[in-house]
Structure formats: C-alpha cells, structure tokens
Amino acid sequence: MLLFAKFRVVGHSMEPLIKSGETVLVSSVFYWFKKPKIGDIVAFRDKEAVLIKRITKVDKGKYFLEGDNKKDSLDSRKLGLISRDKILGEIIYRL
C-alpha cells in the first residue's frame, strides 16, 4: 500500500476531468479506514502499467472501473472486474 505516490497521466481516458500530461497524487491512507466506493477515482496496477479510472460498480468485493472518456479507455469493459489488491489508492489531488 502507498502512503503517497505521484503518477503522470498518459492518455485521454479520464478527460475532461484529468488530462494527458497532468500529474496526480495517489494515497492508500483513506482505504485503511474505508473500502473503495462507487465514484472514487483510483490508480490500479494492470500488468506493468498503472491506470487511473473511476469505480462505477462493486460486485462481491471486486470493482468495475471505467474511464470518463468512454470512447478512449482501456478499462473493465475489456479487463473485467478488478480485485481490491490491484488498487493502489485513491486520487487525492491533481498537481
């Protein structure tokens, strides 16, 4: 779990909210006290990449994550449900 980490966003999947090239601050601190919920924007690990997506559904402890830009997003529509252990933390700030 991460206390805090910075990630630079590459891609357009979270536009217009988060644009390609922006840096986000991610923390897992809040998830020490609560579970991720619908509407949270999270960073998660998919193989070698870290992706930023919004939680849109929760099903039996697994998470359906989607980009806000539905036309340009690699997300749970292709990757399937994401387990909790793949979620690195919640986006807490855009730098």
N, C-alpha and C positions, 0 to 999 in steps of 0.2 A: 504494500500500500504506500501511496505517496503522501507525504505531508504537503508539499507544493512542488509543482514542476511547470515549466514553460514549454509550450509547443507552438511552432509556427504552422499556420493553416496553409495547406496546399490543395487547391481545388475549389469548386464552386458549390458543393453540396449543401452548405448551410447558408447560402446567400438568400435573402439580402441581409440577414442578421449578422453573420460573420463572413467577411470577405477573404478571398485568397490573399495570402501575404500578411494577414494580421497575426498577432501573437496572442495566445490565450494562456491564462493561469489556471491550472487544474489542481484540485486538492481532494484528498480522500477523507479529510478530517470529519466532514459532516456525516459521512457514511459510517463512521464509528458509532454514531448515535441514532441513525435512522437508515432505513432502506431507501435505495433509489426509487423514485416515483415518476409517474407519467408527467411529462412536461420538463423534466430535468434535461439539461444538455450535458452530455458526458463524453469523456475520452475513453476509448477501449482499444484493446490490442487485438488485431486480426493478423495472424501470422507475423510478419515482420513490420507491419505498419501500425501506426496509431491513428485511429479515425475519430472524428468528432461528429456526434449525432444526437438527436432528441429521442427520449424514451416516449413511445406512443402507446405501447401496450405492455402489460405484465401478465405472464401466464405461468403459474406454478413455479415461481421463483426465477424464471427466465424472462429476458427483456427483448421486446421488439423495438429496434432502433431505426429511425428514418432521418434522412436529411430534409431540411426545409425546402430545398430545391428538388422537387420530386423527379424532374426531367434529367438531372445530372447528379445522381447519388448512388454510390455503392453502399447498400445498407441491408437491413434484414429481409427485404423483399428478395434479395439474392443470397444473402449469407445465412438466413434463418435466425432463429432465436439465439440470443447471446447470454451466456451464463454469467452470473454475478462475478465470478473470479476473473473474468476478462475486462471488467470495468475498472479503469484506473482511478477515476474520480470525476467530480463534477466541475464544470467550467464555472469559476467564481469571478473572473474578471477578464476583460479584453484590454490588452495593452496597446 
